[in-house]
Amino acid sequence: MQMPIVIKLIFAALLWLSAGLAGAAENSGFGAVSIPDPVKPAAADECVEPVEVMRRDHMKFLDHQRDRTVIDGERGSKYSLVGCMDCHNPADSAKVVRYEDPEHFCAECHAFASVKIDCFECHADRGLAKSQQSALGTGISPWRNRGGLDLTTLQHRAGASNAD
């Protein structure tokens, strides 16, 4: 069974048109897009997951960890934001790179994908010093006496008594 000539012509026209558009995209600069390749941390041998998995799913890991931390109080898992920043933007590095800076580890890929980074509106955009990390599992805020809200202040503001 043969295709009618009209369908063959339409198919040929679509192929010709798509080839022309592909060539136009290459000539216009839209075809020459380079995928970001941020600097890997020198202190780590490997990430918690392979690069391809992290590129695709890091936001899912962070969302799930956020829920575990906020709802269940679980801290320090392999997908914690603190862990990411300790490796990718450590507190003890020579230059403190804030998330607005294009050199921040997260910035290059988020700019490429047109995704706003909203994690660091509340969270530290660099790793924590070792002394701050040791306080995370104790219920003591690492920001106590540094202008941040500690657990006691939050409970007081929420109207909780010391007996709660």
C-alpha positions, 0 to 999 in steps of 0.5 A: 500500500502506497502513501498518497502523493499529498502526504508525501509532499507534506512530509517532505516539506516538514523535513525541509522546514525542520532542517532549515530551522535547525540551520537557522538556530545554529547560525543565530547562536541559539544552537551554541548553548554550553551547559554550565560546569561549576567548579567541583570541590577540592576537598571531596572525592565524590558527591552523595550521588552521581553528577547526572542524578544531582543535576536532575534530582537535587531539588527533590532530595532537598525538599524531602530533607526539608520535610524530614528536618522540619516535621521530624526534627531529623538533621544531618542526613546525606541530603542536608543543605548544610552538607551541600554548603559545607562542601560546595561553599565552605565557611573557612574558604578564603573568599566568602561567596554569597548566593547573589554572586555568579561565582556561588556554586549554585548560581551558574546552573540556576541562572542557566535554567532560569530558576530563582534560588530561594533557599538562601533567603532563610538558610546560610549560603555558605557552610557552617564552621565546625563549632556551629555544626556541633550544635545542630544535633543538640537543640542549641541554635548555632546562631544563638547570641548572633542575632538569630532566633534560638529554640527558646525564643521561637517557643516564647513567641509561639506562646509555648511555656517551659513545661511544653 
